[in-house]
Amino acid sequence: MVITRIIKNKIPALASHESHTRDGAELQFYGRVREMENGQPIVALDYEYYKGMAEKELQKLGEELLEKFSINKLDCIHRIGKIPVGEAALR
């Protein structure tokens, strides 16, 4: 199962999912805005997107990951808009 969302607000923390006997592990990944890139300070990142296409491509990528790595469930959120240092852009 692939669940994908594109949102404007802060990405909520993910509580541990209910236990599945077929799953041997659970992994949570947060892609955060870092404070430096090649020695240059970063204040924020500003993500824009093409509505309709972005959702479709994120879903497609999620489905490819499920198949390639035998994943049972993928819940992916990508944030848009201005995201300050330290906040998550992807979960």
PDB file of N, CA, C and O in Angstrom:
ATOM      1  N   MET A   1       0.837  -1.170   0.000  1.00  0.00           N
ATOM      2  CA  MET A   1       0.000   0.000   0.000  1.00  0.00           C
ATOM      3  C   MET A   1       0.890   1.243   0.000  1.00  0.00           C
ATOM      4  O   MET A   1       1.840   1.334   0.777  1.00  0.00           O
ATOM      5  N   VAL A   2       0.576   2.189  -0.869  1.00  0.00           N
ATOM      6  CA  VAL A   2       1.300   3.452  -0.952  1.00  0.00           C
ATOM      7  C   VAL A   2       0.341   4.588  -0.606  1.00  0.00           C
ATOM      8  O   VAL A   2      -0.730   4.717  -1.199  1.00  0.00           O
ATOM      9  N   ILE A   3       0.742   5.403   0.361  1.00  0.00           N
ATOM     10  CA  ILE A   3      -0.017   6.596   0.725  1.00  0.00           C
ATOM     11  C   ILE A   3       0.914   7.778   0.491  1.00  0.00           C
ATOM     12  O   ILE A   3       1.994   7.837   1.080  1.00  0.00           O
ATOM     13  N   THR A   4       0.515   8.720  -0.357  1.00  0.00           N
ATOM     14  CA  THR A   4       1.339   9.896  -0.623  1.00  0.00           C
ATOM     15  C   THR A   4       0.499  11.151  -0.454  1.00  0.00           C
ATOM     16  O   THR A   4      -0.691  11.175  -0.768  1.00  0.00           O
ATOM     17  N   ARG A   5       1.153  12.199   0.054  1.00  0.00           N
ATOM     18  CA  ARG A   5       0.485  13.487   0.234  1.00  0.00           C
ATOM     19  C   ARG A   5       1.469  14.613  -0.016  1.00  0.00           C
ATOM     20  O   ARG A   5       2.663  14.480   0.251  1.00  0.00           O
ATOM     21  N   ILE A   6       0.965  15.711  -0.525  1.00  0.00           N
ATOM     22  CA  ILE A   6       1.740  16.937  -0.656  1.00  0.00           C
ATOM     23  C   ILE A   6       0.996  17.976   0.168  1.00  0.00           C
ATOM     24  O   ILE A   6      -0.190  18.226  -0.049  1.00  0.00           O
ATOM     25  N   ILE A   7       1.718  18.589   1.131  1.00  0.00           N
ATOM     26  CA  ILE A   7       1.062  19.501   2.073  1.00  0.00           C
ATOM     27  C   ILE A   7       1.822  20.817   2.183  1.00  0.00           C
ATOM     28  O   ILE A   7       2.986  20.904   1.791  1.00  0.00           O
ATOM     29  N   LYS A   8       1.157  21.847   2.723  1.00  0.00           N
ATOM     30  CA  LYS A   8       1.774  23.162   2.926  1.00  0.00           C
ATOM     31  C   LYS A   8       2.218  23.378   4.368  1.00  0.00           C
ATOM     32  O   LYS A   8       3.107  24.190   4.622  1.00  0.00           O
ATOM     33  N   ASN A   9       1.621  22.674   5.303  1.00  0.00           N
ATOM     34  CA  ASN A   9       1.920  22.864   6.725  1.00  0.00           C
ATOM     35  C   ASN A   9       3.072  21.973   7.169  1.00  0.00           C
ATOM     36  O   ASN A   9       3.580  21.159   6.398  1.00  0.00           O
ATOM     37  N   LYS A  10       3.476  22.143   8.433  1.00  0.00           N
ATOM     38  CA  LYS A  10       4.526  21.291   8.994  1.00  0.00           C
ATOM     39  C   LYS A  10       4.142  19.826   8.873  1.00  0.00           C
ATOM     40  O   LYS A  10       2.973  19.464   9.002  1.00  0.00           O
ATOM     41  N   ILE A  11       5.139  18.993   8.623  1.00  0.00           N
ATOM     42  CA  ILE A  11       4.917  17.552   8.529  1.00  0.00           C
ATOM     43  C   ILE A  11       4.775  17.000   9.946  1.00  0.00           C
ATOM     44  O   ILE A  11       5.665  17.196  10.773  1.00  0.00           O
ATOM     45  N   PRO A  12       3.684  16.322  10.233  1.00  0.00           N
ATOM     46  CA  PRO A  12       3.487  15.793  11.586  1.00  0.00           C
ATOM     47  C   PRO A  12       4.424  14.623  11.881  1.00  0.00           C
ATOM     48  O   PRO A  12       4.839  13.897  10.978  1.00  0.00           O
ATOM     49  N   ALA A  13       4.744  14.457  13.151  1.00  0.00           N
ATOM     50  CA  ALA A  13       5.537  13.299  13.565  1.00  0.00           C
ATOM     51  C   ALA A  13       4.725  12.045  13.299  1.00  0.00           C
ATOM     52  O   ALA A  13       3.495  12.062  13.363  1.00  0.00           O
ATOM     53  N   LEU A  14       5.411  10.976  13.005  1.00  0.00           N
ATOM     54  CA  LEU A  14       4.750   9.714  12.689  1.00  0.00           C
ATOM     55  C   LEU A  14       4.839   8.789  13.886  1.00  0.00           C
ATOM     56  O   LEU A  14       5.930   8.409  14.311  1.00  0.00           O
ATOM     57  N   ALA A  15       3.702   8.434  14.418  1.00  0.00           N
ATOM     58  CA  ALA A  15       3.663   7.446  15.499  1.00  0.00           C
ATOM     59  C   ALA A  15       3.907   6.075  14.894  1.00  0.00           C
ATOM     60  O   ALA A  15       3.630   5.853  13.715  1.00  0.00           O
ATOM     61  N   SER A  16       4.414   5.174  15.682  1.00  0.00           N
ATOM     62  CA  SER A  16       4.646   3.817  15.200  1.00  0.00           C
ATOM     63  C   SER A  16       3.327   3.208  14.747  1.00  0.00           C
ATOM     64  O   SER A  16       2.310   3.299  15.433  1.00  0.00           O
ATOM     65  N   HIS A  17       3.371   2.589  13.577  1.00  0.00           N
ATOM     66  CA  HIS A  17       2.167   1.942  13.048  1.00  0.00           C
ATOM     67  C   HIS A  17       1.847   0.690  13.842  1.00  0.00           C
ATOM     68  O   HIS A  17       2.688   0.145  14.558  1.00  0.00           O
ATOM     69  N   GLU A  18       0.627   0.258  13.697  1.00  0.00           N
ATOM     70  CA  GLU A  18       0.229  -0.983  14.339  1.00  0.00           C
ATOM     71  C   GLU A  18       1.148  -2.101  13.845  1.00  0.00           C
ATOM     72  O   GLU A  18       1.622  -2.072  12.709  1.00  0.00           O
ATOM     73  N   SER A  19       1.380  -3.043  14.673  1.00  0.00           N
ATOM     74  CA  SER A  19       2.295  -4.139  14.356  1.00  0.00           C
ATOM     75  C   SER A  19       1.674  -5.081  13.329  1.00  0.00           C
ATOM     76  O   SER A  19       0.507  -5.457  13.428  1.00  0.00           O
ATOM     77  N   HIS A  20       2.472  -5.442  12.361  1.00  0.00           N
ATOM     78  CA  HIS A  20       2.067  -6.435  11.367  1.00  0.00           C
ATOM     79  C   HIS A  20       2.992  -7.635  11.507  1.00  0.00           C
ATOM     80  O   HIS A  20       4.211  -7.470  11.561  1.00  0.00           O
ATOM     81  N   THR A  21       2.447  -8.811  11.566  1.00  0.00           N
ATOM     82  CA  THR A  21       3.279  -9.999  11.742  1.00  0.00           C
ATOM     83  C   THR A  21       4.130 -10.291  10.517  1.00  0.00           C
ATOM     84  O   THR A  21       5.121 -11.012  10.626  1.00  0.00           O
ATOM     85  N   ARG A  22       3.780  -9.761   9.367  1.00  0.00           N
ATOM     86  CA  ARG A  22       4.584 -10.009   8.165  1.00  0.00           C
ATOM     87  C   ARG A  22       5.751  -9.030   8.037  1.00  0.00           C
ATOM     88  O   ARG A  22       6.653  -9.247   7.227  1.00  0.00           O
ATOM     89  N   ASP A  23       5.742  -7.953   8.827  1.00  0.00           N
ATOM     90  CA  ASP A  23       6.814  -6.957   8.769  1.00  0.00           C
ATOM     91  C   ASP A  23       7.865  -7.238   9.829  1.00  0.00           C
ATOM     92  O   ASP A  23       7.541  -7.423  11.002  1.00  0.00           O
ATOM     93  N   GLY A  24       9.116  -7.268   9.416  1.00  0.00           N
ATOM     94  CA  GLY A  24      10.202  -7.502  10.355  1.00  0.00           C
ATOM     95  C   GLY A  24      10.821  -6.220  10.869  1.00  0.00           C
ATOM     96  O   GLY A  24      11.642  -6.250  11.786  1.00  0.00           O
ATOM     97  N   ALA A  25      10.431  -5.078  10.281  1.00  0.00           N
ATOM     98  CA  ALA A  25      11.022  -3.804  10.697  1.00  0.00           C
ATOM     99  C   ALA A  25      10.123  -2.654  10.278  1.00  0.00           C
ATOM    100  O   ALA A  25       9.236  -2.791   9.435  1.00  0.00           O
ATOM    101  N   GLU A  26      10.388  -1.516  10.902  1.00  0.00           N
ATOM    102  CA  GLU A  26       9.707  -0.276  10.545  1.00  0.00           C
ATOM    103  C   GLU A  26      10.772   0.807  10.474  1.00  0.00           C
ATOM    104  O   GLU A  26      11.589   0.937  11.386  1.00  0.00           O
ATOM    105  N   LEU A  27      10.769   1.577   9.410  1.00  0.00           N
ATOM    106  CA  LEU A  27      11.763   2.624   9.211  1.00  0.00           C
ATOM    107  C   LEU A  27      11.053   3.952   9.016  1.00  0.00           C
ATOM    108  O   LEU A  27      10.099   4.048   8.244  1.00  0.00           O
ATOM    109  N   GLN A  28      11.523   4.974   9.718  1.00  0.00           N
ATOM    110  CA  GLN A  28      10.999   6.323   9.538  1.00  0.00           C
ATOM    111  C   GLN A  28      12.143   7.214   9.082  1.00  0.00           C
ATOM    112  O   GLN A  28      13.217   7.217   9.684  1.00  0.00           O
ATOM    113  N   PHE A  29      11.906   7.969   8.014  1.00  0.00           N
ATOM    114  CA  PHE A  29      12.919   8.861   7.451  1.00  0.00           C
ATOM    115  C   PHE A  29      12.340  10.262   7.355  1.00  0.00           C
ATOM    116  O   PHE A  29      11.229  10.457   6.862  1.00  0.00           O
ATOM    117  N   TYR A  30      13.102  11.230   7.829  1.00  0.00           N
ATOM    118  CA  TYR A  30      12.728  12.633   7.698  1.00  0.00           C
ATOM    119  C   TYR A  30      13.844  13.351   6.947  1.00  0.00           C
ATOM    120  O   TYR A  30      14.996  13.330   7.380  1.00  0.00           O
ATOM    121  N   GLY A  31      13.513  13.982   5.833  1.00  0.00           N
ATOM    122  CA  GLY A  31      14.471  14.812   5.103  1.00  0.00           C
ATOM    123  C   GLY A  31      14.296  16.246   5.571  1.00  0.00           C
ATOM    124  O   GLY A  31      13.277  16.876   5.287  1.00  0.00           O
ATOM    125  N   ARG A  32      15.292  16.768   6.290  1.00  0.00           N
ATOM    126  CA  ARG A  32      15.191  18.105   6.881  1.00  0.00           C
ATOM    127  C   ARG A  32      16.047  19.117   6.125  1.00  0.00           C
ATOM    128  O   ARG A  32      17.015  18.753   5.458  1.00  0.00           O
ATOM    129  N   VAL A  33      15.682  20.370   6.237  1.00  0.00           N
ATOM    130  CA  VAL A  33      16.465  21.458   5.657  1.00  0.00           C
ATOM    131  C   VAL A  33      17.677  21.674   6.553  1.00  0.00           C
ATOM    132  O   VAL A  33      17.542  21.964   7.741  1.00  0.00           O
ATOM    133  N   ARG A  34      18.857  21.529   5.971  1.00  0.00           N
ATOM    134  CA  ARG A  34      20.084  21.719   6.765  1.00  0.00           C
ATOM    135  C   ARG A  34      20.512  23.186   6.729  1.00  0.00           C
ATOM    136  O   ARG A  34      20.019  23.972   5.921  1.00  0.00           O
ATOM    137  N   GLU A  35      21.437  23.536   7.619  1.00  0.00           N
ATOM    138  CA  GLU A  35      21.827  24.939   7.757  1.00  0.00           C
ATOM    139  C   GLU A  35      22.943  25.389   6.816  1.00  0.00           C
ATOM    140  O   GLU A  35      23.136  26.590   6.628  1.00  0.00           O
ATOM    141  N   MET A  36      23.687  24.442   6.217  1.00  0.00           N
ATOM    142  CA  MET A  36      24.804  24.803   5.332  1.00  0.00           C
ATOM    143  C   MET A  36      24.833  23.892   4.107  1.00  0.00           C
ATOM    144  O   MET A  36      24.474  22.718   4.187  1.00  0.00           O
ATOM    145  N   GLU A  37      25.265  24.447   2.975  1.00  0.00           N
ATOM    146  CA  GLU A  37      25.488  23.680   1.752  1.00  0.00           C
ATOM    147  C   GLU A  37      26.748  24.233   1.111  1.00  0.00           C
ATOM    148  O   GLU A  37      26.791  25.400   0.720  1.00  0.00           O
ATOM    149  N   ASN A  38      27.787  23.385   1.001  1.00  0.00           N
ATOM    150  CA  ASN A  38      29.080  23.799   0.434  1.00  0.00           C
ATOM    151  C   ASN A  38      29.628  25.054   1.115  1.00  0.00           C
ATOM    152  O   ASN A  38      30.154  25.950   0.456  1.00  0.00           O
ATOM    153  N   GLY A  39      29.499  25.105   2.443  1.00  0.00           N
ATOM    154  CA  GLY A  39      30.016  26.225   3.216  1.00  0.00           C
ATOM    155  C   GLY A  39      29.152  27.475   3.190  1.00  0.00           C
ATOM    156  O   GLY A  39      29.505  28.483   3.803  1.00  0.00           O
ATOM    157  N   GLN A  40      28.035  27.424   2.497  1.00  0.00           N
ATOM    158  CA  GLN A  40      27.139  28.577   2.396  1.00  0.00           C
ATOM    159  C   GLN A  40      25.924  28.375   3.308  1.00  0.00           C
ATOM    160  O   GLN A  40      25.318  27.304   3.304  1.00  0.00           O
ATOM    161  N   PRO A  41      25.571  29.391   4.080  1.00  0.00           N
ATOM    162  CA  PRO A  41      24.412  29.249   4.967  1.00  0.00           C
ATOM    163  C   PRO A  41      23.102  29.156   4.179  1.00  0.00           C
ATOM    164  O   PRO A  41      22.939  29.774   3.127  1.00  0.00           O
ATOM    165  N   ILE A  42      22.192  28.377   4.717  1.00  0.00           N
ATOM    166  CA  ILE A  42      20.854  28.243   4.146  1.00  0.00           C
ATOM    167  C   ILE A  42      19.869  28.806   5.159  1.00  0.00           C
ATOM    168  O   ILE A  42      19.962  28.497   6.347  1.00  0.00           O
ATOM    169  N   VAL A  43      18.950  29.608   4.716  1.00  0.00           N
ATOM    170  CA  VAL A  43      17.918  30.167   5.587  1.00  0.00           C
ATOM    171  C   VAL A  43      16.666  29.305   5.510  1.00  0.00           C
ATOM    172  O   VAL A  43      16.030  29.019   6.525  1.00  0.00           O
ATOM    173  N   ALA A  44      16.322  28.897   4.294  1.00  0.00           N
ATOM    174  CA  ALA A  44      15.123  28.084   4.066  1.00  0.00           C
ATOM    175  C   ALA A  44      15.176  27.538   2.644  1.00  0.00           C
ATOM    176  O   ALA A  44      15.969  28.001   1.824  1.00  0.00           O
ATOM    177  N   LEU A  45      14.337  26.561   2.361  1.00  0.00           N
ATOM    178  CA  LEU A  45      14.112  26.084   0.998  1.00  0.00           C
ATOM    179  C   LEU A  45      12.679  26.433   0.638  1.00  0.00           C
ATOM    180  O   LEU A  45      11.795  26.418   1.494  1.00  0.00           O
ATOM    181  N   ASP A  46      12.453  26.744  -0.619  1.00  0.00           N
ATOM    182  CA  ASP A  46      11.110  27.085  -1.081  1.00  0.00           C
ATOM    183  C   ASP A  46      10.731  26.130  -2.207  1.00  0.00           C
ATOM    184  O   ASP A  46      11.258  26.223  -3.316  1.00  0.00           O
ATOM    185  N   TYR A  47       9.815  25.212  -1.913  1.00  0.00           N
ATOM    186  CA  TYR A  47       9.375  24.207  -2.884  1.00  0.00           C
ATOM    187  C   TYR A  47       8.087  24.652  -3.566  1.00  0.00           C
ATOM    188  O   TYR A  47       7.109  25.010  -2.909  1.00  0.00           O
ATOM    189  N   GLU A  48       8.108  24.623  -4.894  1.00  0.00           N
ATOM    190  CA  GLU A  48       6.905  24.823  -5.697  1.00  0.00           C
ATOM    191  C   GLU A  48       6.575  23.486  -6.333  1.00  0.00           C
ATOM    192  O   GLU A  48       7.420  22.592  -6.376  1.00  0.00           O
ATOM    193  N   TYR A  49       5.347  23.343  -6.828  1.00  0.00           N
ATOM    194  CA  TYR A  49       5.007  22.088  -7.491  1.00  0.00           C
ATOM    195  C   TYR A  49       3.938  22.295  -8.539  1.00  0.00           C
ATOM    196  O   TYR A  49       3.201  23.282  -8.527  1.00  0.00           O
ATOM    197  N   TYR A  50       3.873  21.346  -9.438  1.00  0.00           N
ATOM    198  CA  TYR A  50       2.883  21.344 -10.514  1.00  0.00           C
ATOM    199  C   TYR A  50       1.766  20.410 -10.082  1.00  0.00           C
ATOM    200  O   TYR A  50       1.903  19.189 -10.150  1.00  0.00           O
ATOM    201  N   LYS A  51       0.661  20.993  -9.638  1.00  0.00           N
ATOM    202  CA  LYS A  51      -0.458  20.208  -9.100  1.00  0.00           C
ATOM    203  C   LYS A  51      -0.951  19.186 -10.126  1.00  0.00           C
ATOM    204  O   LYS A  51      -1.084  19.483 -11.313  1.00  0.00           O
ATOM    205  N   GLY A  52      -1.209  18.007  -9.647  1.00  0.00           N
ATOM    206  CA  GLY A  52      -1.663  16.913 -10.510  1.00  0.00           C
ATOM    207  C   GLY A  52      -0.503  16.037 -10.942  1.00  0.00           C
ATOM    208  O   GLY A  52      -0.525  14.825 -10.728  1.00  0.00           O
ATOM    209  N   MET A  53       0.507  16.638 -11.546  1.00  0.00           N
ATOM    210  CA  MET A  53       1.670  15.877 -11.982  1.00  0.00           C
ATOM    211  C   MET A  53       2.519  15.440 -10.786  1.00  0.00           C
ATOM    212  O   MET A  53       2.981  14.300 -10.740  1.00  0.00           O
ATOM    213  N   ALA A  54       2.726  16.330  -9.830  1.00  0.00           N
ATOM    214  CA  ALA A  54       3.571  16.007  -8.675  1.00  0.00           C
ATOM    215  C   ALA A  54       2.989  14.844  -7.878  1.00  0.00           C
ATOM    216  O   ALA A  54       3.722  13.935  -7.489  1.00  0.00           O
ATOM    217  N   GLU A  55       1.693  14.863  -7.633  1.00  0.00           N
ATOM    218  CA  GLU A  55       1.049  13.777  -6.889  1.00  0.00           C
ATOM    219  C   GLU A  55       1.183  12.452  -7.635  1.00  0.00           C
ATOM    220  O   GLU A  55       1.469  11.412  -7.042  1.00  0.00           O
ATOM    221  N   LYS A  56       0.972  12.512  -8.933  1.00  0.00           N
ATOM    222  CA  LYS A  56       1.061  11.313  -9.770  1.00  0.00           C
ATOM    223  C   LYS A  56       2.474  10.730  -9.743  1.00  0.00           C
ATOM    224  O   LYS A  56       2.641   9.517  -9.613  1.00  0.00           O
ATOM    225  N   GLU A  57       3.491  11.584  -9.864  1.00  0.00           N
ATOM    226  CA  GLU A  57       4.878  11.119  -9.871  1.00  0.00           C
ATOM    227  C   GLU A  57       5.312  10.598  -8.505  1.00  0.00           C
ATOM    228  O   GLU A  57       6.055   9.620  -8.427  1.00  0.00           O
ATOM    229  N   LEU A  58       4.861  11.235  -7.429  1.00  0.00           N
ATOM    230  CA  LEU A  58       5.189  10.760  -6.084  1.00  0.00           C
ATOM    231  C   LEU A  58       4.567   9.389  -5.843  1.00  0.00           C
ATOM    232  O   LEU A  58       5.209   8.512  -5.265  1.00  0.00           O
ATOM    233  N   GLN A  59       3.339   9.198  -6.273  1.00  0.00           N
ATOM    234  CA  GLN A  59       2.668   7.903  -6.155  1.00  0.00           C
ATOM    235  C   GLN A  59       3.409   6.843  -6.970  1.00  0.00           C
ATOM    236  O   GLN A  59       3.622   5.728  -6.492  1.00  0.00           O
ATOM    237  N   LYS A  60       3.797   7.185  -8.188  1.00  0.00           N
ATOM    238  CA  LYS A  60       4.522   6.260  -9.067  1.00  0.00           C
ATOM    239  C   LYS A  60       5.854   5.847  -8.431  1.00  0.00           C
ATOM    240  O   LYS A  60       6.209   4.668  -8.437  1.00  0.00           O
ATOM    241  N   LEU A  61       6.580   6.811  -7.889  1.00  0.00           N
ATOM    242  CA  LEU A  61       7.849   6.523  -7.222  1.00  0.00           C
ATOM    243  C   LEU A  61       7.634   5.598  -6.032  1.00  0.00           C
ATOM    244  O   LEU A  61       8.403   4.658  -5.835  1.00  0.00           O
ATOM    245  N   GLY A  62       6.605   5.851  -5.242  1.00  0.00           N
ATOM    246  CA  GLY A  62       6.289   4.995  -4.100  1.00  0.00           C
ATOM    247  C   GLY A  62       5.990   3.571  -4.518  1.00  0.00           C
ATOM    248  O   GLY A  62       6.451   2.626  -3.877  1.00  0.00           O
ATOM    249  N   GLU A  63       5.225   3.405  -5.582  1.00  0.00           N
ATOM    250  CA  GLU A  63       4.893   2.065  -6.072  1.00  0.00           C
ATOM    251  C   GLU A  63       6.130   1.329  -6.582  1.00  0.00           C
ATOM    252  O   GLU A  63       6.262   0.121  -6.387  1.00  0.00           O
ATOM    253  N   GLU A  64       7.039   2.061  -7.238  1.00  0.00           N
ATOM    254  CA  GLU A  64       8.294   1.456  -7.696  1.00  0.00           C
ATOM    255  C   GLU A  64       9.137   0.984  -6.512  1.00  0.00           C
ATOM    256  O   GLU A  64       9.740  -0.087  -6.570  1.00  0.00           O
ATOM    257  N   LEU A  65       9.183   1.774  -5.442  1.00  0.00           N
ATOM    258  CA  LEU A  65       9.941   1.393  -4.246  1.00  0.00           C
ATOM    259  C   LEU A  65       9.359   0.152  -3.589  1.00  0.00           C
ATOM    260  O   LEU A  65      10.102  -0.734  -3.166  1.00  0.00           O
ATOM    261  N   LEU A  66       8.037   0.081  -3.500  1.00  0.00           N
ATOM    262  CA  LEU A  66       7.389  -1.098  -2.920  1.00  0.00           C
ATOM    263  C   LEU A  66       7.782  -2.357  -3.667  1.00  0.00           C
ATOM    264  O   LEU A  66       8.117  -3.372  -3.058  1.00  0.00           O
ATOM    265  N   GLU A  67       7.740  -2.287  -4.980  1.00  0.00           N
ATOM    266  CA  GLU A  67       8.060  -3.455  -5.800  1.00  0.00           C
ATOM    267  C   GLU A  67       9.543  -3.815  -5.721  1.00  0.00           C
ATOM    268  O   GLU A  67       9.894  -4.983  -5.552  1.00  0.00           O
ATOM    269  N   LYS A  68      10.406  -2.818  -5.843  1.00  0.00           N
ATOM    270  CA  LYS A  68      11.852  -3.071  -5.879  1.00  0.00           C
ATOM    271  C   LYS A  68      12.382  -3.626  -4.560  1.00  0.00           C
ATOM    272  O   LYS A  68      13.257  -4.492  -4.560  1.00  0.00           O
ATOM    273  N   PHE A  69      11.862  -3.138  -3.445  1.00  0.00           N
ATOM    274  CA  PHE A  69      12.412  -3.509  -2.144  1.00  0.00           C
ATOM    275  C   PHE A  69      11.480  -4.369  -1.295  1.00  0.00           C
ATOM    276  O   PHE A  69      11.732  -4.544  -0.103  1.00  0.00           O
ATOM    277  N   SER A  70      10.428  -4.900  -1.869  1.00  0.00           N
ATOM    278  CA  SER A  70       9.471  -5.761  -1.154  1.00  0.00           C
ATOM    279  C   SER A  70       8.952  -5.101   0.122  1.00  0.00           C
ATOM    280  O   SER A  70       8.916  -5.720   1.186  1.00  0.00           O
ATOM    281  N   ILE A  71       8.555  -3.853   0.000  1.00  0.00           N
ATOM    282  CA  ILE A  71       8.001  -3.097   1.120  1.00  0.00           C
ATOM    283  C   ILE A  71       6.499  -3.337   1.165  1.00  0.00           C
ATOM    284  O   ILE A  71       5.852  -3.376   0.118  1.00  0.00           O
ATOM    285  N   ASN A  72       5.936  -3.497   2.351  1.00  0.00           N
ATOM    286  CA  ASN A  72       4.499  -3.726   2.488  1.00  0.00           C
ATOM    287  C   ASN A  72       3.688  -2.433   2.496  1.00  0.00           C
ATOM    288  O   ASN A  72       2.579  -2.391   1.963  1.00  0.00           O
ATOM    289  N   LYS A  73       4.242  -1.370   3.103  1.00  0.00           N
ATOM    290  CA  LYS A  73       3.501  -0.114   3.205  1.00  0.00           C
ATOM    291  C   LYS A  73       4.468   1.059   3.165  1.00  0.00           C
ATOM    292  O   LYS A  73       5.531   1.023   3.785  1.00  0.00           O
ATOM    293  N   LEU A  74       4.091   2.095   2.433  1.00  0.00           N
ATOM    294  CA  LEU A  74       4.893   3.313   2.339  1.00  0.00           C
ATOM    295  C   LEU A  74       3.968   4.507   2.533  1.00  0.00           C
ATOM    296  O   LEU A  74       2.975   4.652   1.821  1.00  0.00           O
ATOM    297  N   ASP A  75       4.296   5.357   3.495  1.00  0.00           N
ATOM    298  CA  ASP A  75       3.521   6.569   3.773  1.00  0.00           C
ATOM    299  C   ASP A  75       4.461   7.748   3.566  1.00  0.00           C
ATOM    300  O   ASP A  75       5.335   7.995   4.397  1.00  0.00           O
ATOM    301  N   CYS A  76       4.293   8.476   2.473  1.00  0.00           N
ATOM    302  CA  CYS A  76       5.217   9.545   2.097  1.00  0.00           C
ATOM    303  C   CYS A  76       4.499  10.887   2.041  1.00  0.00           C
ATOM    304  O   CYS A  76       3.455  11.022   1.403  1.00  0.00           O
ATOM    305  N   ILE A  77       5.078  11.880   2.721  1.00  0.00           N
ATOM    306  CA  ILE A  77       4.555  13.247   2.689  1.00  0.00           C
ATOM    307  C   ILE A  77       5.669  14.157   2.200  1.00  0.00           C
ATOM    308  O   ILE A  77       6.792  14.095   2.700  1.00  0.00           O
ATOM    309  N   HIS A  78       5.359  15.005   1.220  1.00  0.00           N
ATOM    310  CA  HIS A  78       6.312  16.020   0.765  1.00  0.00           C
ATOM    311  C   HIS A  78       5.682  17.381   1.015  1.00  0.00           C
ATOM    312  O   HIS A  78       4.521  17.618   0.684  1.00  0.00           O
ATOM    313  N   ARG A  79       6.460  18.254   1.598  1.00  0.00           N
ATOM    314  CA  ARG A  79       5.964  19.579   1.940  1.00  0.00           C
ATOM    315  C   ARG A  79       6.298  20.570   0.830  1.00  0.00           C
ATOM    316  O   ARG A  79       7.330  20.442   0.172  1.00  0.00           O
ATOM    317  N   ILE A  80       5.437  21.547   0.622  1.00  0.00           N
ATOM    318  CA  ILE A  80       5.691  22.606  -0.348  1.00  0.00           C
ATOM    319  C   ILE A  80       5.680  23.948   0.370  1.00  0.00           C
ATOM    320  O   ILE A  80       5.237  24.052   1.514  1.00  0.00           O
ATOM    321  N   GLY A  81       6.171  24.970  -0.316  1.00  0.00           N
ATOM    322  CA  GLY A  81       6.248  26.299   0.274  1.00  0.00           C
ATOM    323  C   GLY A  81       7.612  26.528   0.907  1.00  0.00           C
ATOM    324  O   GLY A  81       8.549  25.760   0.686  1.00  0.00           O
ATOM    325  N   LYS A  82       7.711  27.581   1.688  1.00  0.00           N
ATOM    326  CA  LYS A  82       8.971  27.952   2.339  1.00  0.00           C
ATOM    327  C   LYS A  82       9.158  27.130   3.610  1.00  0.00           C
ATOM    328  O   LYS A  82       8.314  27.147   4.506  1.00  0.00           O
ATOM    329  N   ILE A  83      10.281  26.409   3.669  1.00  0.00           N
ATOM    330  CA  ILE A  83      10.562  25.519   4.798  1.00  0.00           C
ATOM    331  C   ILE A  83      11.870  25.967   5.451  1.00  0.00           C
ATOM    332  O   ILE A  83      12.921  25.902   4.814  1.00  0.00           O
ATOM    333  N   PRO A  84      11.829  26.415   6.698  1.00  0.00           N
ATOM    334  CA  PRO A  84      13.034  26.899   7.365  1.00  0.00           C
ATOM    335  C   PRO A  84      13.982  25.772   7.782  1.00  0.00           C
ATOM    336  O   PRO A  84      13.608  24.600   7.838  1.00  0.00           O
ATOM    337  N   VAL A  85      15.199  26.166   8.066  1.00  0.00           N
ATOM    338  CA  VAL A  85      16.230  25.237   8.538  1.00  0.00           C
ATOM    339  C   VAL A  85      15.706  24.445   9.731  1.00  0.00           C
ATOM    340  O   VAL A  85      15.073  24.994  10.633  1.00  0.00           O
ATOM    341  N   GLY A  86      15.983  23.148   9.716  1.00  0.00           N
ATOM    342  CA  GLY A  86      15.611  22.271  10.820  1.00  0.00           C
ATOM    343  C   GLY A  86      14.263  21.605  10.665  1.00  0.00           C
ATOM    344  O   GLY A  86      13.988  20.617  11.345  1.00  0.00           O
ATOM    345  N   GLU A  87      13.411  22.116   9.789  1.00  0.00           N
ATOM    346  CA  GLU A  87      12.094  21.509   9.597  1.00  0.00           C
ATOM    347  C   GLU A  87      12.137  20.484   8.468  1.00  0.00           C
ATOM    348  O   GLU A  87      12.961  20.577   7.558  1.00  0.00           O
ATOM    349  N   ALA A  88      11.244  19.514   8.542  1.00  0.00           N
ATOM    350  CA  ALA A  88      11.197  18.432   7.557  1.00  0.00           C
ATOM    351  C   ALA A  88      10.515  18.886   6.270  1.00  0.00           C
ATOM    352  O   ALA A  88       9.485  19.560   6.291  1.00  0.00           O
ATOM    353  N   ALA A  89      11.121  18.495   5.150  1.00  0.00           N
ATOM    354  CA  ALA A  89      10.540  18.726   3.827  1.00  0.00           C
ATOM    355  C   ALA A  89       9.925  17.439   3.292  1.00  0.00           C
ATOM    356  O   ALA A  89       9.083  17.462   2.394  1.00  0.00           O
ATOM    357  N   LEU A  90      10.359  16.321   3.857  1.00  0.00           N
ATOM    358  CA  LEU A  90       9.926  15.007   3.376  1.00  0.00           C
ATOM    359  C   LEU A  90       9.860  14.037   4.539  1.00  0.00           C
ATOM    360  O   LEU A  90      10.725  14.028   5.415  1.00  0.00           O
ATOM    361  N   ARG A  91       8.810  13.217   4.532  1.00  0.00           N
ATOM    362  CA  ARG A  91       8.721  12.116   5.487  1.00  0.00           C
ATOM    363  C   ARG A  91       8.154  10.942   4.746  1.00  0.00           C
ATOM    364  O   ARG A  91       7.975   9.872   5.329  1.00  0.00           O
TER     365      ARG A  91
END
